């Protein structure tokens, strides 16, 4: 059972300090990555004409995050390739981008090997002393020496490099870091329930099955990451999907009986399972189609007496809004673990 008093209990929150501290340091990691890669990024200044490729391939498991930012802007054909290797057509006229902040990433390693073998221009973000940096070294390779395993921080500096090369939008690392710092303030364990959006979301989701939805491409990406964090923290189901996949789940939820006594037939409640709760991630950059889908989701939720909760990240550039939504969801997942008494297990599993 979820104990909401644990979210105000100093001892319970102190036990979760390693998890909460890592979330609070997200802005600092963005600044750290920007500092560590500044020299390498600056070498790309004015190189747009030299870098203008036939096509660009972003490879590795985090390729979809960059796709969400780059697709509306990139001046050349763009492909996200999350699997191993590279598309068969990739060659010396193309640019390959690989994010590999984690060691032992086989998909990223195979992409780097293929890019070198085929003579592609390669932008590689990984630790300077990693084996992958040695494997990818070459005349056509630019290494961004990363110092953390934070995917968002690494993505920010890769986007900065692509902007310098004329292949991506301008991204201000300080704007992203400041947005994450603001989340760390508003979602701090020292903020009480009344003014803490993450604690409020954790309470909303305490006894429910979360259905997380984002309207824009980036918000949808954040929804999937938030659902992953909720599953890991709670050990329960959490679903992130497109509207057409969530609507049947909402429609199948029975209407609540306002006069039902939950203590009269507890076995019946267990058999029915937890009710869904709809979480809308709003970055204010979705279009008319997404707004129509949001309306259908909210109307169906209202018909079935399903609680709807909005999480907003509407300030700054698109990648900063993504970071805000992801950070609030990650804080909520941690507070959910605190309330469920799963902090020790989550720490043992590596957070």
Order of alpha helices (4+ residues) and beta strands (2+ residues): alpha-alpha-alpha-alpha-beta-alpha-beta-beta-alpha-beta-alpha-beta-alpha-alpha-alpha-beta-alpha-beta-alpha-alpha-beta-alpha-beta-alpha-alpha
